């Protein structure tokens, strides 16, 4: 399989609301994490950091232009690979130990990281069998209701266990923008990892359904509207026998 030059590894798209969408297009879509960069007046925020097979700081200069807090929506391998590159790292308390002491098993690199998840390989010396997430102990522990303040923008931490015990979403109430991590996105949702919990997942989805949302930037797949957000959650809950959905809504 061919290898990609480091300067070509990341794809960068500038969206509205001071948001930049960064991803790794040579990873197959199902495994490809969305990396979100949000500009603030006093500092910027990074939501997730990809697999870490190519340096974000070296090849995406935008993430070094201002002080930055790197937030982990949760600690699976595809979301925290470059967290060690940033001095300020935040994660929910339920997964702080995983960010501090990641293994192939507890980050799900084993069994998922093989050459088969790539359409083209990262530059040498990358090796799928050798891949491991580097330690990145949190400098800030997050809890439900905490606020990440960028100076002119404030994001509320919403604890969303289910996909993983320390999953979080980040909500900007003023703009009704939600960075949802892996609890909800417009694609197949994963509810059967070693530390998933279906009862927690249901409770998180019921809580999110009540939230006024205009735009969602998820952990995978493209962003989507608040209307689509409600459709996804209602359909998922209905599939679990938890709500009766009025199709005329």
Order of alpha helices (4+ residues) and beta strands (2+ residues): beta-beta-beta-beta-alpha-beta-alpha-beta-alpha-alpha-beta-beta-beta-beta-beta-alpha-beta-beta-alpha
